[in-house]
Amino acid sequence: MEWTQHGSYALHWQGDILVARYEGAWNDVAAKHLHRDARILWQLRGPAAWGLLSDARDWTGATPEALEAWWAFFEDGVAHGLIAASDVHASMFNSVMVSPLAERAMRLAHYRSSRSVDDALAWLAQLGLKTAPDPSKAP
């Protein structure tokens, strides 16, 4: 039996950057669904290098199981072209909560915690990843 998903996410490409917006308090089901849906997107994209921007400004935390399931998503992403990741958190508490994952991420890909979404996109662009306007903000 699978539990009900707690927490939500939205995914979209901005050029070479997969933007993942996280909301609410997560259980492992949310992280596993994120992995499933993101994998479809990067498989459709093909083998080109890509970056991840985790917009966690509306994320309120996660169970330990959710964090481990998110790590499986990250490792699989690296195996499929993820070369850099940046995250944006609303609070220092959330940054501290994910700091063990951030330390692990630095061993597999370029990683940086950013002050804002724009800051994260600029840093990812400096690494050679192409950015594009946010499709949700189109006129």
Residue frames relative to the residue before (quaternion, step in Angstrom):
aa qw qx qy qz dx dy dz
M 1.0000 0.0000 0.0000 0.0000 0.00 0.00 0.00
E 0.2478 -0.7622 0.5804 0.1443 3.57 -0.89 0.93
W 0.4684 -0.6772 0.5018 0.2652 3.53 -1.02 0.88
T 0.5872 -0.5503 0.4576 0.3781 3.55 -1.31 0.26
Q 0.5037 -0.6495 0.4802 0.3064 3.56 -1.06 0.76
H 0.0851 -0.7482 0.6563 0.0466 3.52 -1.06 0.90
G 0.7248 0.2937 -0.2831 0.5552 3.54 -0.76 1.11
S 0.1431 -0.7912 0.5891 0.0797 3.54 -1.21 0.43
Y 0.1444 -0.7662 0.6220 0.0725 3.52 -1.37 0.23
A 0.1213 -0.7326 0.6595 0.1167 3.50 -1.37 0.28
L 0.1520 -0.7968 0.5830 0.0456 3.57 -1.02 0.86
H 0.1966 0.7539 -0.6205 0.0890 3.55 -1.12 0.69
W 0.4541 -0.6603 0.5283 0.2806 3.53 -1.25 0.53
Q 0.0412 -0.7132 0.6976 0.0546 3.51 -1.24 0.70
G 0.7775 -0.1690 0.0599 0.6027 3.54 0.18 1.32
D 0.8036 -0.2051 0.1970 0.5228 3.57 -0.74 -1.15
I 0.6109 0.5701 -0.3293 0.4397 3.57 1.30 0.02
L 0.2321 -0.7280 0.6286 0.1450 3.55 -0.87 1.00
V 0.1614 -0.7855 0.5940 0.0634 3.55 -0.55 1.21
A 0.0676 -0.7814 0.6203 -0.0097 3.53 -0.78 1.14
R 0.1229 -0.7806 0.6110 0.0468 3.58 -0.64 1.16
Y 0.1543 -0.7996 0.5789 0.0413 3.54 -0.71 1.16
E 0.0316 -0.7979 0.6019 -0.0048 3.58 -1.04 0.82
G 0.8249 0.2831 -0.2000 0.4466 3.52 -1.21 0.62
A 0.6054 -0.5189 0.4556 0.3957 3.51 -1.39 -0.23
W 0.2682 -0.8235 0.4910 0.0940 3.54 -0.69 1.16
N 0.1783 -0.6930 0.6803 0.1584 3.45 -1.36 0.57
D 0.7149 -0.4618 0.2957 0.4339 3.58 -1.26 0.11
V 0.5610 0.5981 -0.4001 0.4093 3.60 1.13 -0.48
A 0.6355 0.5194 -0.3336 0.4638 3.60 0.96 -0.81
A 0.6773 0.4902 -0.3000 0.4593 3.60 0.87 -0.89
K 0.6532 0.5021 -0.3154 0.4710 3.60 1.00 -0.75
H 0.6488 0.4960 -0.3172 0.4821 3.60 1.03 -0.72
L 0.5890 0.5504 -0.3555 0.4730 3.58 1.08 -0.73
H 0.6591 0.5180 -0.3024 0.4537 3.58 0.85 -0.99
R 0.6529 0.5242 -0.3046 0.4540 3.57 0.88 -0.99
D 0.7298 0.4418 -0.2489 0.4585 3.59 0.76 -1.04
A 0.6411 0.5127 -0.3250 0.4695 3.60 1.03 -0.74
R 0.6162 0.5539 -0.3458 0.4403 3.59 1.00 -0.81
I 0.6222 0.5288 -0.3419 0.4651 3.59 0.98 -0.79
L 0.6743 0.5029 -0.2997 0.4501 3.59 0.89 -0.90
W 0.7171 0.4246 -0.2908 0.4701 3.61 0.79 -0.85
Q 0.6073 0.5344 -0.3679 0.4585 3.62 1.11 -0.48
L 0.6397 0.5124 -0.3244 0.4722 3.60 1.01 -0.75
R 0.6505 0.5436 -0.2992 0.4381 3.56 1.10 -0.74
G 0.4495 -0.6910 0.4577 0.3331 3.58 1.06 -0.65
P 0.7537 -0.4736 0.2643 0.3712 3.56 -1.33 -0.03
A 0.4241 0.7266 -0.4641 0.2772 3.64 1.18 0.01
A 0.5861 -0.5778 0.4451 0.3529 3.56 -1.21 0.62
W 0.0030 -0.7985 0.6015 -0.0248 3.55 -1.11 0.70
G 0.3130 -0.7331 0.5758 0.1819 3.52 -1.35 0.32
L 0.3056 -0.7356 0.5802 0.1700 3.53 -1.29 0.43
L 0.0767 -0.7477 0.6577 0.0500 3.53 -0.99 0.91
S 0.1383 -0.7882 0.5978 0.0477 3.57 -0.52 1.21
D 0.1258 -0.7872 0.6030 0.0293 3.56 -0.38 1.28
A 0.0262 0.8383 -0.5371 0.0898 3.54 -0.07 1.36
R 0.2672 0.7972 -0.5062 0.1922 3.59 1.12 0.54
D 0.7526 0.3309 -0.1972 0.5340 3.61 1.15 -0.54
W 0.4775 0.6454 -0.4354 0.4072 3.55 1.30 0.35
T 0.2085 -0.8220 0.5210 0.0970 3.59 -0.82 0.92
G 0.7673 -0.3293 0.1795 0.5203 3.59 1.21 0.12
A 0.2124 -0.7723 0.5905 0.0990 3.51 -1.37 0.02
T 0.5315 -0.5787 0.5071 0.3543 3.50 -1.30 0.42
P 0.6414 -0.5087 0.3865 0.4248 3.60 -1.19 0.34
E 0.6321 0.5335 -0.3288 0.4558 3.60 1.06 -0.74
A 0.6355 0.5188 -0.3288 0.4678 3.58 1.05 -0.73
L 0.6463 0.5146 -0.3277 0.4584 3.59 0.97 -0.78
E 0.6551 0.4902 -0.3164 0.4800 3.60 1.00 -0.74
A 0.6380 0.5009 -0.3300 0.4829 3.61 1.02 -0.71
W 0.6160 0.5193 -0.3486 0.4789 3.61 1.05 -0.68
W 0.6276 0.5363 -0.3401 0.4504 3.60 0.99 -0.78
A 0.6174 0.5284 -0.3448 0.4698 3.62 1.01 -0.72
F 0.6115 0.5350 -0.3310 0.4798 3.59 1.07 -0.77
F 0.6768 0.4982 -0.2965 0.4538 3.59 0.84 -0.96
E 0.6648 0.5012 -0.3075 0.4607 3.61 0.85 -0.93
D 0.6536 0.4980 -0.3113 0.4773 3.58 0.97 -0.82
G 0.6100 0.5460 -0.3428 0.4606 3.57 1.04 -0.73
V 0.6467 0.5111 -0.3161 0.4696 3.59 0.91 -0.90
A 0.6585 0.5059 -0.3041 0.4668 3.58 0.99 -0.80
H 0.7598 0.3274 -0.1716 0.5348 3.58 1.26 -0.40
G 0.8176 -0.3528 0.1295 0.4361 3.56 0.88 0.96
L 0.4913 0.6484 -0.4479 0.3709 3.62 1.21 -0.11
I 0.0660 -0.8299 0.5539 0.0096 3.59 -0.61 1.11
A 0.8066 0.0916 -0.0308 0.5831 3.61 1.18 -0.39
A 0.0368 -0.7925 0.6087 0.0003 3.53 -1.15 0.70
S 0.0299 -0.7620 0.6466 0.0186 3.50 -1.18 0.69
D 0.1264 -0.7886 0.5955 0.0870 3.54 -1.11 0.63
V 0.2037 -0.7394 0.6326 0.1074 3.51 -1.32 0.54
H 0.0594 -0.8048 0.5905 -0.0136 3.57 -0.71 1.14
A 0.4855 -0.6692 0.4869 0.2818 3.55 -1.17 0.64
S 0.8140 0.1694 -0.0762 0.5504 3.59 1.08 -0.55
M 0.5906 -0.5591 0.4533 0.3648 3.53 -1.26 0.49
F 0.5771 0.5923 -0.3747 0.4192 3.59 1.09 -0.68
N 0.6902 0.4650 -0.2875 0.4740 3.60 0.84 -0.92
S 0.6154 0.5382 -0.3486 0.4583 3.59 1.02 -0.70
V 0.6599 0.4944 -0.3011 0.4790 3.57 0.99 -0.86
M 0.6130 0.5674 -0.3462 0.4271 3.60 1.00 -0.81
V 0.7746 0.3370 -0.1846 0.5024 3.60 0.94 -0.82
S 0.3781 0.7626 -0.4697 0.2341 3.61 1.22 0.02
P 0.6218 0.5132 -0.3831 0.4507 3.68 0.93 -0.56
L 0.6434 0.5001 -0.3238 0.4807 3.60 1.05 -0.72
A 0.6227 0.5424 -0.3391 0.4506 3.59 1.01 -0.77
E 0.6494 0.5108 -0.3174 0.4654 3.58 0.97 -0.83
R 0.6502 0.4957 -0.3103 0.4850 3.58 1.00 -0.78
A 0.6362 0.5502 -0.3276 0.4303 3.59 0.97 -0.88
M 0.6329 0.5610 -0.3301 0.4192 3.60 0.98 -0.83
R 0.6442 0.5243 -0.3259 0.4516 3.57 1.17 -0.47
L 0.7393 0.4137 -0.2147 0.4860 3.59 1.24 -0.45
A 0.8052 0.0398 0.0351 0.5906 3.59 1.08 -0.66
H 0.6104 -0.4702 0.4434 0.4579 3.55 -1.30 0.07
Y 0.0327 0.8064 -0.5882 0.0524 3.57 -0.90 0.90
R 0.1107 0.7728 -0.6207 0.0719 3.53 -1.14 0.74
S 0.3247 -0.6766 0.6214 0.2250 3.54 -1.13 0.73
S 0.1753 -0.8194 0.5432 0.0527 3.58 -0.78 1.03
R 0.5674 -0.6153 0.4452 0.3181 3.56 -1.27 0.51
S 0.8032 0.0222 0.0353 0.5943 3.59 1.12 -0.69
V 0.6609 -0.4774 0.3888 0.4292 3.54 -1.31 0.22
D 0.6536 0.5111 -0.3236 0.4548 3.60 0.90 -0.85
D 0.6305 0.5278 -0.3218 0.4694 3.58 1.01 -0.82
A 0.6572 0.5108 -0.3047 0.4629 3.60 0.95 -0.89
L 0.6602 0.5025 -0.3085 0.4651 3.58 0.91 -0.90
A 0.6440 0.5204 -0.3233 0.4581 3.60 0.97 -0.83
W 0.6601 0.5000 -0.3103 0.4669 3.59 0.93 -0.86
L 0.6538 0.5023 -0.3164 0.4691 3.60 0.92 -0.83
A 0.6300 0.5235 -0.3293 0.4697 3.59 1.06 -0.73
Q 0.6161 0.5526 -0.3435 0.4439 3.60 1.05 -0.70
L 0.6645 0.4891 -0.2901 0.4849 3.57 1.20 -0.50
G 0.6305 -0.5727 0.3176 0.4167 3.58 1.29 0.13
L 0.5213 0.6138 -0.4330 0.4050 3.59 1.22 0.15
K 0.4067 -0.7172 0.5123 0.2403 3.56 -0.90 0.93
T 0.1927 -0.7610 0.6090 0.1134 3.53 -1.05 0.83
A 0.1391 -0.7580 0.6316 0.0844 3.53 -1.32 0.32
P 0.6395 -0.5158 0.3822 0.4229 3.59 -1.19 0.31
D 0.5538 -0.5932 0.4715 0.3453 3.55 -1.19 0.61
P 0.3985 -0.7465 0.4722 0.2467 3.63 -0.54 1.10
S 0.6250 0.5442 -0.3577 0.4305 3.62 1.11 -0.44
K 0.7054 0.4219 -0.2579 0.5079 3.59 1.26 -0.24
A 0.3100 0.7626 -0.5069 0.2556 3.57 1.21 0.48
P 0.5548 -0.6362 0.4207 0.3324 3.59 -1.06 0.73
